[in-house]
């Protein structure tokens, strides 16, 4: 079973996750890779993204930009 499937099954527990994802540059070709740690709140199938609660607020990360996803032991 992959990490995504395991975390999705634990969604009601709001698991802690570490996500590495690509953030495209809106003004030119390219972008940057970011790593964020937070609580997985929702998997939004309609928008094809993961919603993550972080210290800075709620962020949405599109599935297509997720490079790595791991649970955080808490």
C-alpha positions as CSV (number, residue, x, y, z in Angstrom):
1,X,0.0,0.0,0.0
2,X,1.4,3.4,-0.9
3,X,1.7,6.4,1.5
4,X,-1.2,8.3,-0.2
5,X,-3.6,5.4,0.3
6,X,-2.6,4.9,3.9
7,X,-3.0,8.5,4.7
8,X,-6.4,8.7,2.9
9,X,-7.6,5.9,5.1
10,X,-6.6,7.9,8.2
11,X,-8.2,11.1,7.0
12,X,-10.7,11.2,9.9
13,X,-7.8,11.3,12.3
14,X,-6.3,14.4,10.6
15,X,-2.9,12.8,10.2
16,X,0.3,14.9,10.2
17,X,2.0,14.8,6.8
18,X,5.1,16.1,5.1
19,X,4.5,17.0,1.5
20,X,7.1,17.9,-1.1
21,X,5.5,19.6,-4.1
22,X,6.3,21.7,-7.1
23,X,5.1,25.3,-7.2
24,X,5.1,26.7,-10.8
25,X,6.2,30.2,-11.3
26,X,3.3,32.3,-12.5
27,X,5.4,34.8,-14.5
28,X,7.9,32.6,-16.3
29,X,8.8,29.0,-17.1
30,X,10.0,27.0,-14.1
31,X,9.2,27.1,-10.4
32,X,10.4,25.8,-7.2
33,X,10.1,22.8,-4.9
34,X,8.6,23.3,-1.5
35,X,8.2,21.0,1.6
36,X,5.4,21.7,4.1
37,X,4.3,19.9,7.2
38,X,0.7,20.1,8.4
39,X,-2.5,18.2,9.1
40,X,-4.3,16.6,6.1
41,X,-7.8,18.0,6.3
42,X,-9.4,16.8,3.0
43,X,-8.8,15.1,-0.3
44,X,-10.8,17.2,-2.8
45,X,-11.6,14.8,-5.7
46,X,-13.5,17.5,-7.6
47,X,-10.6,20.0,-7.6
48,X,-8.0,17.1,-7.6
49,X,-6.1,18.5,-4.7
50,X,-5.2,17.9,-1.1
51,X,-6.1,20.4,1.6
52,X,-3.6,20.8,4.4
53,X,-3.8,22.9,7.6
54,X,-0.4,24.5,8.4
55,X,0.8,27.1,10.9
56,X,0.2,29.7,8.1
57,X,-3.3,28.6,7.3
58,X,-5.1,26.2,4.9
59,X,-3.3,25.4,1.6
60,X,-4.4,23.4,-1.4
61,X,-1.9,21.3,-3.2
62,X,-2.9,19.9,-6.6
63,X,-2.3,16.2,-6.9
64,X,-0.2,16.7,-10.1
65,X,2.4,18.7,-8.3
66,X,2.9,16.4,-5.3
67,X,6.4,14.8,-5.5
68,X,6.6,13.1,-2.2
69,X,4.1,12.4,0.6
70,X,4.9,10.9,4.0
71,X,3.1,10.6,7.3
72,X,4.6,12.4,10.3
73,X,4.8,10.5,13.6
74,X,3.2,12.6,16.2
